C-alpha cells in the first residue's frame, strides 16, 4: 500500500546520438569538439535546392537497437517533416518520423540488485530515427544575455526512445536509464556520453492523487536540461513534491482549463525546476511526409539477421552468471556493468579456478581496483584469466606456496614482491 497520498507517473524520452562518422542526410562529419559551425553544408542547414540522402549505417544502428528492445519492426516506414521555429534549426523543420516509425511496442525489463523494487517490464511506445538540431549556447556576462548558435550538431543521427508511463518512482526511472544505457553500450550503437550530448533525457511526470472521489491526475510536466542520471532522479523527486503542493493550492486537473502540458528546466545548482514554456501538441508541429525522401522497407529476413547478430545482452549475461557460477545479483550487476570484456574475463576465470564466488571477489577487489588505478581496460590487463585462475585454484587447495623471490607461480613471468608474496602486476605498471 502506498505511504503517500498520490502515485507518481513517469515516462521518459531518451535521445541517443548514433555512432556514425557522417550525418543522417549528408556527408558532414559528426566528430565532437570541432570549432563551431565548421561541420555544416547546404544540406544540413537547409539551403534551397538541396536534397537529403539517408545514411544507411544510421538506419542499421537504429534497427539494431529497436530489435534489442523487443520492438515490433514494420516492413514499411517513412520520413516526416516536423515544423518548429528555433534559432538552432535553420530550415525551420526537423526530418523525423510521425505515424509510421521504424519500430513500436517494445519493452525493457528493469530490476534493482538490492531489491528496492520488484522487477518490472517497462513498455517502449516507439523508437524512431530523426536528425538532431543544433546547439544554443547562452552567454550571460556583465548583464548581457547573448545566445550563440553552433550548427555542427544539426543533422546528426538521433534515435528517440519513448517509454510508456510505467515508471512509478525516481529510483525506477534511474534504473531504467542505467539499463538502457548499458544495453546501448553493449550494442555499440552510441558512446552515451551525456557531457557531449550523445545521450539526453526528457522526463514526463504527473501525479494520480488519491481522493474520496477516486484518483485525480495532475497536469503533465516535461522536465529538460538534465545532464546526468542523478540529476534526473533528483528532478523527478522535486517535481513530485511540487506537483502535490500545486494541486493542494489550485486543485488543477489534467485536461481542464489551465491543465495543459508545460515544460520546465532543471536548475542543478539550485536543485529546483523552473518554468520554460507551454508544451506543443502534435498538431502544432504540422507533420507531413517529407517529399524528398523515399520510404524505407525492412524485410522479416533482415530483422532476423539483425536479431541473430546481437549476441548475449546484459540481462541474459547477468542471469547466466548467477545461475552457472552461483554469484549474487549485486555481484553479477557489477561485473556486467563493466562491459562485455570484463564479463568474458570473469567467465574464463571462473571456469579456470572452478569457484565463481572466489573469482567474483578477485574481480571486484583486485582486478577492478587495478584497472581504475592504472586507467586501463581489461583488454590490456597484464594477468591473463588462465594465470589468475591457476592462482585461485592453488588458494582453494591450500597449497599456494610462493618463494619470497623469483617469478610468479601463475606463470605470468612477472617478478614477485617479497612481502606479501604477490605478483608485481598488481602493484605497479608493467
URZI-V553630 format. One line per field, one symbol per residue. phi: phi as a letter, one per 20 degrees, with the letter a starting at -180 (. if undefined). psi: psi as a letter, one per 30 degrees, with the letter a starting at -180 (. if undefined). Layout:
BEGIN
phi->???
psi->???
END
This chain:
BEGIN
phi->.fedebdecccddddcfeedecffcbeffdfenfggmddcbgffdmfgnececfefffffffffffffemefdffcccdcedeadcgecfembdfbcdecffbaldacecbdfelfbfgbdefdfaccebeeefcededdclnececdddegfgnffcddddeffeedbgfffffffffffffffffldbeleffenfcccdddbbddeecgeoedeegecddcmddbfffffffffffgffgfffffedmfdfnegndffcdcdeeffelbecfdafffefffelfbgffecefddcegffffffffefmfegfffgfffffedmefgffffffffeogffffffgfffffembfffffffgfedfffffffemceffdffdfffffffffffffemceddffcpdffememdfdefbffcffgedbge
psi->kkflglkkjkkkjkjjklilfllegagkkgkkglkkhfillfefghkkglkkkkjeeeeeeeeeeeefghlkjlfkllklkjkljlfgiffglkjakdfilfllialkkllkfghflkkljkkjeljlklkllakkjkjjkhflikkkkjgefkfkkkkjjkllhfkfleeeeeeeeeeeeeeeeefhflfhjefggfkkkkkkklkjkklfgakkklkkkkkahkgleeeeeeeeeeeeeeeeeeeeefgklkflkfglklkkkkjeefhllkkdlkkllefffhklkkffkllkkkleeeeeeeeffeakleeeeeeeeeeegglleeeeeeeeffleeeeeeeeeeeeefgjeeeeeeeeeeeeeeeeeefhllffgkfjleeeeeeeeeeeefggijklflalkfggghllkkejlikkfffflk.
END
